[in-house]
Amino acid sequence: MTFDQARIVVENANEGKDLYMKGICIQGGVRNANQRVYPINEIGRAVKTLNDQISGGYSVLGEVDHPEGLNINLDRVSHMITEMWMDDNNGYGKLKILPTPMGQLVKTMLESGVKLGVSSRGSGNVSEDGSNTVSDFEIITVDVVAQPSAPGAYPTPIYEHLMNARGGYKAYELAQATKEDTKAQKYLKESLINIINKLQ
């Protein structure tokens, strides 16, 4: 899966709005870079458990890079997970970037065009039959990493205030489709000005 196919988005935060990363956190049924295969039913159960914790008021914090163990190191926290869900074979999540030193690092890199990824951190049993299938999987958190083990877990920058506006996501899709068409760009610019005027 390519960077653009991953459908992870970054909803940005200008004028005090929060910055998010949103998209694939773990892929089911495929062999990842660690040579492990997470069955879809295992991912679905783990995602539901974590989302139930979030819905119950539990703060699920994540770090920059995977640490050695499963414990959360507060001095390395960059974000918290606000939601997780399943879509087809994949576990998706929404991560709110926090104003911590590590969160500021993530924010600066994203705004500078760095392609950061996300990777789940959890516990489970890996089969010894050579298939490297994971069972009894539990997601502890999702971390921000430079090279995720899931091939599709990369972000694309998107401004939150535009995405929340009426027609905002359609405008973004048009912008991606009209990069090489100057006439279409002119029409898109006029449409965006109309959207922005409605925000005022």
N, C-alpha and C positions, 0 to 999 in steps of 0.2 A: 504494500500500500504506500503510495507516495505521500509527500508532505501535504499537498493540496487535497488529497482524497481523505485525509484523516478526519477532517471536519472538526478539529479542535479549534476553538476560537478564543481570542482574548478580548474581553469586553473592557474597554479602557475607562479611565477615571480622570476626566478633566474637571476643574472647578469643584473639587471635593467629592466627585463621584468615585465609587470603588472600582478597582481593577480586578478582573476575574480571568481565569483560564477555564475553558469549558470544552470537553470532548472526550475522546477515548482514553480510558485509564488502564484498561486491561482487555486483551482480546482472547476470545474463546475458540478452542478447537484448532489453533495453529501453533506451530513450534516457534517460540520466541528466541531472542538472541542468547538466552541462557539454556537453550535446548530443552525447555520445559513446555509441556502441553497442559493447558488448563481447560478441562471439560466445561461446556457451557452451563451444565446444571450446577457445577461447583461455583462458578463465577456468580450465577444468579442468586444462589443461596447466600454467598458472602456479601454481595452487593446489597441484598435486602436487609441483612443483619446490620450492616454499617449504616444504611439509610435509616433504619429504625432507631438506632442510637442517636443519630443526628436529629431526627424528628422528636425524640424524647428529651432534647436539650443538651445532649452530650457534645462537647467541643472536640472535634477530630482535627488535630493539628498535623501539619506536614512540614518537612524540612527541605533544604537544598542538598541534593545528593543523598544517597542511602548511607546511613551510619552502619556501624558494625552489628549492632543488635536491634531489637524490636522496640526498645524504649524511646520515647520522644525526648529529645534534648532541647529544652526551651531556648537556649542560646543559638540554636540553629533553625528555629521555626521561621518559616517565610509565609505561610498561608494556613487557612483552615478550609476544610471541605464543607460546603453548605448543602450539597445534595449529591446523591448517586442514584443511577437507574440503569436498566438494561435496554438495549436497542439491538434487535437481532442477536448476533452472537457476542456482542461486546458490552463491557461494563463502562458506562459513561459517568463523568463526575463534573461538578462545578467547584472550582477552588477560588476562594477570595484571598487576594494578596494582601498581607497585613503590613502596617507601617513599622515593621521591625527592621533591624539592620540587614538581615537576610532577605526580607521582603523588599526592601529598597533596592537591593542588588538585583533581584529578579525583575523588578519594575524597570530599572535602568536598562537592563539588557534587552527586555522585550521592546521598550520604546526605541532602542537603538537598532532594532531589526534582527536581534539574535534569535535563532530558532531553538527555543527550549522545548524539551519534552517532559512528559510526566510518566511515572512508573509506580505501580502499586508495591507496597511492602506488606508482607504478611507471613503467616505460618501455615504449614501443611506437610503432608507426607508425599514424597516422590517415589514412584514405583521403581522396583529393582529389576524389572523384566526388560529393560532397555528402551521402553517407550517414553520414560521420563514423564509419565502422567501424574498430575498432582491431585491428591484427594484430601478430604478434611481441611479444605482451604479456608482461612480466615484472613480478611483484609484488616490490617492494623491502621494503615494510612496510605496516602498517595504522595510521593515526593516529586519535587521538580528536579529534573536531571538533564544533562547535556545530550546523552545518548540513551534513550529508553530501550528496554528490552522488547516491548511491544512495537512492531514495525510501524504502526499507524498513529502513535501517540505524540504528535507534534502540534504546536499552536499556530494560529494565524491572527494577526492583530485586527481588532474591530473596536470601534468606539462605542461605548455603552449608550451614550445619549442618542446617537444616530440609530442604533439597533432598536432602541425602545420607542423611537418615533414611529408614527404611522407611515408605513411604506419604507421604513429604514432598511430592513433586511433585503427587500427587493432592490433598493438602490445599491446596496453593497454588491449583490449578485450581478447587477448590470455593470457596475464599475469593473468587476473582474472580467466580464465578457467583452468589454469595449476598450481594452488597453491599447489596441492597435488601430482603432477606427476613430479618426478625428471628428467626423460628423456626429457619430454616436456620443463621443465625449462631450461635444457642445450641448447636445440635447440633455445628456445626463447632468451636466453642470446646472442647466436651467431648472431641472427637476429637483436637484439637491438644494438650490437656493429657495425654492418654494417650500420644501420640507423644513429648512432652517427657519424661514420666516414664520412658519406655523408654531415653532417652538418658542418664539418670543412673546 
